[in-house]
Amino acid sequence: MVTSTHEAHHSIFRHDQDLFPEVMEQVFGVVLGRAGRVTCLSTDLNELRPMERRADSVLLAGTSAR
């Protein structure tokens, strides 16, 4: 069951993409740095097979070369 709290958690990252690198560092110890770039991607996870899969949020984070 999808709740408003569940949707709010995903909405936060979709609307404030600068938050993602901070959370990755604080929770997982993964440092993306200020040069990190986060982009929201399609949540459509369909494959050639008829099975349909959808994600609540899909974020792509990268860093720039220094």
N, C-alpha and C positions, 0 to 999 in steps of 0.2 A: 504494500500500500504506500502510495506517495503522499507525504504530508506537506503542509506548508513549511515546516521547519526544514525538511529535506530539500525542497525547492529553494528555500532561502540560502542554504549553504552553497548551492551551485551558483545561484544568482550573484552572490558576493564576489566569487572569482571571475565570473563573466563580466561584471561591471567594474571591478577594481583589479585589473590584471597585474598591477605592481605588487599586490599583496601576495601573490603566489610564490615569488622567490623568498620572501620573508618567512612564510610558513614552511617552505621546504628546508630552510636553514634551521629554524627553531625546532621543528618536529623531527626531521630526519637527519640533520647535520649536513645536508647537501648545500654547498655554497654556489649559487648561480651568479652572485655579484650584481652590481648595479648595471653592468653592461648586458645583463640577461634580458632577453626579449620573450614575452609571452604572447601567444596568439590563440584566440579561440578558433577551434576547428569544427567541422561538421560532426554532429553526434550520430550520424548514420553509419552503423558498423556492419551493414549488409555484406554478404559475400555472394559468390556465384551460386552457391547452394540456396535453396529456398528458405533456409532458416534466417529469420530477421533478428538482429541484435541492435540495441540502441544504448548509448551511454548517456548519462545525465549531463556530464561535462567532459570535453576533451580539450586539453591545453597543450600547446607546444612551446617548450622553453628552450632557448638557445643562448649562447654567449658569443660575444664578438671577440675576435683576435686582438691581442694587445700589442 
